[in-house]
């Protein structure tokens, strides 16, 4: 009997465009496949052994005859391709419309309300790269004390501030005020604090980023588990994505290595329930910056950590490795891409070499977890428990 699930989301590690990718400007996107093709090689033997290369129609150049895990892929049923939408769908929520985006900046009434709430003007209010906008406006920000507001192709309201000019706690408070304003038709998925340090010409964003998400509109996998008495340990930005709901313990992390260490630490503890980890470096550091080599190295580094994760597993544990969307670093776009996500499963009570096929929604993952842990059912998703056990 499975008592604990370790669910690891490799943020943005998609495995091929969805049928509607062209509608999102993502025709040709294939995050892992295009990295492998562009780089010429990718050393990820442990994910290959779990069955990554055996997934239907995946553009992976290696496969194994006898995968030690179960494998498949899932399509995104929700509208959109952002972090919140992907994670919420994994946990049972399917959105019928995407979160709003602001390619030309936020409306005047939104900015005016925010300026009134924080008691000062803002700089920016454009769609921009986070590293580029602090290069452009960082010095003026330091001179005036005005926060920098910007967005991207995602549904985000981002506030950048130098830690010596606007202390991080004050920046977080500004984000909370923005979050209260950004509801209804302007209900962006996330308000993000983007603190930075340094001097003009050498600004650096810090690890004290924090996301302020909307609250999920319905009970999620996490809520179901907690209501049944299970523990839910959140690693990385999971607590932010779910607005703190359905979480019994949490660890903020600074990078992928830190996230893996926190996951292993939770695995060493004795409890039943879910360890839910987001590893964000793939997306934040490499996908959005079109850094193929950096992305490839991050994949190889995670793959090298899989043996330690498997060794740490108990007999009643199940490991799931998946993603939340794509972010193909080989395309001209620096935005997320509309892609299938991989599903790799392993455990001592889980069958090996089972192809669970192409799932019609990410929510099948959450439905399977609730089924295995006997925690009721979700509003969306179909369990594949009987296929893997």
C-alpha positions as CSV (number, residue, x, y, z in Angstrom):
1,X,0.0,0.0,0.0
2,X,1.4,3.4,-1.0
3,X,1.4,5.9,1.8
4,X,3.5,8.7,0.4
5,X,4.0,10.3,-3.0
6,X,7.0,12.4,-4.0
7,X,5.8,14.6,-6.9
8,X,8.6,16.5,-8.6
9,X,7.7,19.2,-11.2
10,X,10.6,20.0,-13.6
11,X,9.4,23.5,-14.3
12,X,9.0,24.0,-18.1
13,X,10.4,20.6,-19.2
14,X,7.9,19.9,-22.0
15,X,8.2,17.0,-24.5
16,X,6.6,18.3,-27.7
17,X,4.0,20.7,-29.0
18,X,0.3,20.2,-28.3
19,X,-2.1,20.0,-31.2
20,X,-3.2,23.6,-30.5
21,X,0.3,25.0,-30.0
22,X,0.0,27.0,-33.2
23,X,-2.8,29.0,-31.6
24,X,-0.4,30.1,-28.9
25,X,2.5,30.9,-31.3
26,X,4.3,27.7,-30.3
27,X,4.4,25.7,-33.5
28,X,7.6,23.6,-33.5
29,X,8.2,23.8,-29.7
30,X,9.7,20.7,-28.1
31,X,11.7,21.6,-25.1
32,X,13.7,18.4,-24.5
33,X,13.6,17.2,-28.1
34,X,15.0,20.4,-29.5
35,X,17.6,20.7,-26.8
36,X,18.8,17.2,-27.7
37,X,18.8,18.0,-31.4
38,X,20.5,21.4,-31.1
39,X,23.1,20.3,-28.7
40,X,23.7,16.9,-30.3
41,X,23.8,14.9,-27.1
42,X,22.1,14.8,-23.6
43,X,23.3,12.6,-20.8
44,X,20.2,11.6,-18.9
45,X,20.5,7.9,-18.4
46,X,18.3,7.7,-15.3
47,X,15.3,9.3,-16.9
48,X,15.9,7.1,-19.9
49,X,15.9,4.0,-17.6
50,X,12.6,5.2,-16.1
51,X,11.1,5.2,-19.6
52,X,11.5,8.8,-20.9
53,X,12.6,7.7,-24.3
54,X,9.7,5.2,-24.5
55,X,7.0,7.7,-24.3
56,X,4.7,7.8,-27.4
57,X,6.1,10.0,-30.2
58,X,8.7,11.6,-28.0
59,X,11.8,13.1,-29.8
60,X,14.3,11.5,-27.5
61,X,17.3,9.8,-29.2
62,X,17.6,7.0,-26.6
63,X,15.2,4.5,-25.2
64,X,15.5,1.3,-23.2
65,X,14.0,-2.1,-23.8
66,X,13.0,-2.6,-20.2
67,X,12.1,0.6,-18.4
68,X,12.2,0.3,-14.6
69,X,9.3,2.7,-14.3
70,X,5.9,3.5,-15.8
71,X,5.8,6.3,-18.4
72,X,3.5,8.4,-20.5
73,X,2.6,12.0,-21.3
74,X,-0.3,14.4,-20.7
75,X,-1.9,17.2,-22.6
76,X,-3.0,20.4,-21.0
77,X,-6.8,20.7,-21.1
78,X,-6.9,24.2,-19.5
79,X,-6.5,27.3,-21.6
80,X,-3.1,28.9,-21.2
81,X,0.4,27.8,-20.6
82,X,1.6,29.4,-17.4
83,X,3.0,28.0,-14.2
84,X,-0.2,28.4,-12.1
85,X,-2.4,26.9,-14.7
86,X,-0.2,23.9,-15.1
87,X,0.2,23.2,-11.4
88,X,-3.5,23.7,-10.7
89,X,-4.4,21.3,-13.5
90,X,-2.1,18.7,-12.1
91,X,-4.0,19.0,-8.9
92,X,-7.5,18.8,-10.4
93,X,-8.5,22.3,-11.6
94,X,-9.1,22.8,-15.3
95,X,-9.5,26.5,-16.3
96,X,-11.9,27.3,-19.2
97,X,-10.2,30.6,-20.0
98,X,-6.6,31.8,-19.6
99,X,-5.5,34.3,-17.1
100,X,-5.3,37.9,-18.5
101,X,-2.1,39.1,-20.0
102,X,-0.9,42.7,-20.7
103,X,1.5,42.9,-23.6
104,X,1.1,46.6,-23.7
105,X,1.3,47.2,-20.0
106,X,-1.5,47.5,-17.4
107,X,-4.5,49.9,-17.7
108,X,-4.2,53.3,-16.3
109,X,-6.8,52.6,-13.6
110,X,-4.9,49.6,-12.3
111,X,-1.6,51.5,-12.1
112,X,-3.3,54.6,-10.5
113,X,-4.9,52.3,-7.8
114,X,-1.5,50.7,-7.1
115,X,0.3,54.0,-6.9
116,X,-2.3,55.3,-4.4
117,X,-2.0,52.1,-2.4
118,X,1.8,52.3,-2.1
119,X,2.0,56.1,-1.8
120,X,4.4,56.7,-4.6
121,X,4.7,56.6,-8.5
122,X,6.0,53.6,-10.4
123,X,8.5,53.2,-13.3
124,X,8.0,51.0,-16.3
125,X,4.6,49.4,-16.8
126,X,5.8,47.6,-19.9
127,X,6.3,44.0,-21.0
128,X,10.0,43.3,-20.7
129,X,12.7,40.8,-19.7
130,X,13.3,41.0,-15.9
131,X,17.1,41.3,-16.4
132,X,16.8,43.9,-19.1
133,X,14.3,46.2,-17.4
134,X,16.5,46.6,-14.3
135,X,19.4,47.4,-16.6
136,X,17.2,50.1,-18.2
137,X,15.5,51.5,-15.1
138,X,17.6,50.3,-12.1
139,X,19.6,53.6,-11.8
140,X,16.5,55.8,-12.0
141,X,14.8,53.5,-9.4
142,X,17.7,54.0,-7.1
143,X,17.6,57.8,-7.6
144,X,13.8,58.1,-7.1
145,X,12.8,55.2,-4.9
146,X,10.0,54.4,-7.3
147,X,9.4,50.6,-7.8
148,X,9.7,49.1,-11.3
149,X,6.5,47.5,-12.6
150,X,6.6,45.2,-15.6
151,X,5.0,42.1,-17.1
152,X,5.8,39.4,-19.7
153,X,3.9,37.1,-22.0
154,X,2.7,35.3,-18.9
155,X,-0.1,36.5,-16.6
156,X,2.1,38.3,-14.1
157,X,2.4,41.7,-12.4
158,X,6.1,41.9,-11.4
159,X,7.6,44.5,-9.1
160,X,11.4,44.9,-9.1
161,X,13.2,46.9,-6.4
162,X,16.8,47.2,-5.1
163,X,17.0,45.7,-1.6
164,X,18.9,48.8,-0.3
165,X,16.2,51.2,-1.7
166,X,13.0,49.2,-0.9
167,X,13.7,46.6,1.7
168,X,12.4,43.1,0.9
169,X,9.6,43.2,3.5
170,X,8.3,46.4,2.1
171,X,8.5,45.0,-1.4
172,X,6.4,42.0,-0.3
173,X,3.9,44.4,1.3
174,X,3.6,46.2,-2.1
175,X,2.9,42.9,-3.7
176,X,0.1,42.1,-1.3
177,X,-1.4,45.5,-2.1
178,X,-1.2,44.8,-5.8
179,X,-2.7,41.3,-5.2
180,X,-5.8,42.9,-3.6
181,X,-6.2,45.2,-6.6
182,X,-5.6,42.6,-9.3
183,X,-8.9,40.6,-9.1
184,X,-11.9,40.0,-11.3
185,X,-11.1,40.9,-14.9
186,X,-7.6,41.9,-13.9
187,X,-7.0,38.8,-11.9
188,X,-3.5,37.9,-13.1
189,X,-2.2,34.5,-12.1
190,X,0.7,35.9,-10.0
191,X,2.1,39.1,-8.5
192,X,5.9,38.6,-8.3
193,X,8.4,40.3,-6.0
194,X,11.7,40.7,-7.9
195,X,14.3,42.1,-5.5
196,X,17.8,42.8,-6.8
197,X,21.2,44.1,-5.6
198,X,24.3,45.7,-7.1
199,X,25.1,48.9,-8.9
200,X,24.3,50.3,-12.4
201,X,25.9,48.0,-14.9
202,X,26.1,45.1,-12.5
203,X,22.6,44.5,-11.1
204,X,21.8,41.0,-9.9
205,X,18.4,39.5,-9.0
206,X,18.4,37.7,-5.7
207,X,16.9,34.5,-4.4
208,X,14.3,36.4,-2.3
209,X,11.8,36.4,-5.2
210,X,8.3,35.6,-4.0
211,X,5.1,34.8,-5.9
212,X,1.6,35.9,-4.7
213,X,-0.9,33.8,-6.6
214,X,-4.7,33.9,-6.8
215,X,-6.4,31.3,-4.5
216,X,-7.5,28.2,-6.4
217,X,-11.2,28.4,-7.2
218,X,-12.0,24.9,-6.0
219,X,-10.5,22.3,-3.6
220,X,-7.3,20.9,-5.1
221,X,-5.4,17.6,-4.5
222,X,-3.6,19.3,-1.6
223,X,-6.9,20.3,0.1
224,X,-8.2,16.7,-0.4
225,X,-5.1,15.2,1.2
226,X,-5.1,17.5,4.2
227,X,-8.8,17.0,4.8
228,X,-8.1,13.2,5.0
229,X,-5.3,13.8,7.6
230,X,-2.3,13.5,5.3
231,X,0.7,15.8,5.4
232,X,1.6,18.0,2.4
233,X,5.2,19.2,2.3
234,X,5.8,22.0,-0.2
235,X,9.3,22.5,-1.7
236,X,10.1,25.6,-3.8
237,X,7.4,27.9,-5.0
238,X,4.6,25.4,-4.5
239,X,3.3,27.3,-1.5
240,X,3.1,30.5,-3.5
241,X,1.4,28.8,-6.5
242,X,-1.4,27.5,-4.2
243,X,-1.6,30.6,-2.1
244,X,-0.6,28.6,1.0
245,X,-3.7,26.4,0.8
246,X,-3.6,22.7,1.5
247,X,0.0,22.8,2.8
248,X,1.2,21.6,6.2
249,X,4.9,22.3,5.9
250,X,7.0,24.3,3.4
251,X,10.6,25.0,2.4
252,X,11.5,27.9,0.1
253,X,14.5,27.1,-2.0
254,X,17.2,29.0,-3.8
255,X,17.9,26.7,-6.8
256,X,17.4,23.2,-8.1
257,X,20.1,21.7,-5.9
258,X,18.5,23.2,-2.8
259,X,15.2,21.9,-3.9
260,X,16.5,18.4,-4.3
261,X,18.2,18.6,-0.8
262,X,14.9,19.8,0.7
263,X,13.1,16.9,-0.9
264,X,15.6,14.4,0.4
265,X,15.3,15.9,3.8
266,X,11.5,15.5,3.8
267,X,11.9,11.9,2.5
268,X,14.0,11.1,5.6
269,X,11.1,12.0,7.8
270,X,8.3,9.6,8.8
271,X,5.0,10.8,7.6
272,X,2.2,9.9,5.1
273,X,1.0,12.1,2.3
274,X,2.7,14.2,-0.4
275,X,6.0,15.8,-0.9
276,X,5.4,18.4,-3.7
277,X,8.5,19.9,-5.3
278,X,9.0,22.5,-8.0
279,X,12.5,22.8,-9.5
280,X,12.4,26.3,-11.2
281,X,15.9,26.7,-12.6
282,X,15.0,25.1,-15.9
283,X,12.4,27.8,-16.6
284,X,13.7,30.8,-14.8
285,X,17.4,30.6,-15.5
286,X,17.5,28.9,-18.9
287,X,14.2,28.6,-20.8
288,X,13.3,32.3,-20.6
289,X,16.9,33.2,-21.5
290,X,17.1,30.8,-24.5
291,X,20.2,29.2,-22.8
292,X,20.3,25.8,-24.4
293,X,23.6,24.8,-22.8
294,X,22.5,25.9,-19.4
295,X,19.2,24.0,-19.7
296,X,20.9,20.9,-20.9
297,X,23.3,21.0,-18.0
298,X,20.4,21.5,-15.5
299,X,18.7,18.4,-17.0
300,X,21.9,16.4,-16.6
301,X,22.4,17.6,-13.1
302,X,18.8,16.6,-12.1
303,X,19.2,13.2,-13.8
304,X,22.4,12.6,-11.7
305,X,20.3,13.2,-8.5
306,X,17.7,10.5,-9.4
307,X,19.7,7.6,-7.8
308,X,19.8,9.4,-4.5
309,X,16.0,10.0,-4.7
310,X,15.4,6.4,-5.5
311,X,17.7,5.2,-2.7
312,X,15.9,7.4,-0.2
313,X,12.5,5.9,-1.1
314,X,10.7,3.7,1.4
315,X,8.8,0.6,0.3
316,X,5.5,2.5,0.5
317,X,6.7,5.5,-1.5
318,X,5.9,6.4,-5.1
319,X,8.0,8.9,-7.2
320,X,6.4,11.0,-10.0
321,X,8.5,13.2,-12.2
322,X,6.6,15.5,-14.5
323,X,6.4,19.2,-15.7
324,X,3.9,22.1,-15.9
325,X,4.4,23.4,-19.4
326,X,7.3,23.9,-21.9
327,X,9.8,26.7,-22.4
328,X,11.8,25.8,-25.4
329,X,15.1,27.6,-25.4
330,X,15.9,26.8,-29.0
331,X,13.0,29.0,-30.4
332,X,13.1,32.7,-31.0
333,X,10.5,33.2,-28.2
334,X,11.5,33.5,-24.6
335,X,8.0,32.6,-23.4
336,X,6.5,29.4,-22.1
337,X,5.4,27.0,-24.8
338,X,2.3,24.9,-25.1
339,X,3.5,21.3,-24.8
340,X,2.8,17.8,-23.5
341,X,4.4,17.1,-20.2
342,X,6.2,13.8,-19.3
343,X,5.0,11.5,-16.6
344,X,7.6,9.1,-15.1
345,X,6.6,6.9,-12.1
346,X,8.6,4.6,-9.9
347,X,8.2,2.7,-6.7
348,X,8.7,-0.7,-5.2
349,X,4.9,-1.4,-5.4
350,X,4.7,0.1,-8.9
351,X,4.9,-2.0,-12.0
352,X,7.8,-1.6,-14.4
353,X,7.7,-1.1,-18.2
354,X,4.1,0.1,-18.3
355,X,3.1,2.7,-20.9
356,X,0.2,4.8,-19.5
357,X,-0.2,6.4,-22.9
358,X,-1.3,9.9,-23.8
359,X,-3.5,11.4,-21.0
360,X,-6.1,14.0,-22.0
361,X,-5.3,16.2,-19.0
362,X,-2.6,16.9,-16.5
363,X,-5.3,16.3,-13.9
364,X,-4.9,12.5,-14.3
365,X,-1.8,12.8,-12.2
366,X,-3.8,14.3,-9.2
367,X,-6.7,11.9,-9.8
368,X,-4.2,9.0,-9.5
369,X,-2.7,10.3,-6.3
370,X,-6.0,10.7,-4.6
371,X,-7.1,7.3,-5.8
372,X,-3.9,5.6,-4.5
373,X,-4.1,7.4,-1.1
374,X,-7.8,6.9,-0.9
375,X,-8.4,10.6,-0.5
376,X,-11.7,10.9,-2.4
377,X,-11.9,12.3,-5.9
378,X,-11.1,15.5,-7.8
379,X,-13.4,17.5,-10.1
380,X,-11.3,16.6,-13.1
381,X,-8.9,13.8,-14.2
382,X,-9.1,10.0,-14.6
383,X,-6.9,7.8,-12.4
384,X,-4.4,5.4,-14.0
385,X,-3.9,3.5,-10.7
386,X,-5.0,0.2,-12.1
387,X,-2.5,0.4,-14.9
388,X,0.5,0.9,-12.7
389,X,-0.3,-1.2,-9.6
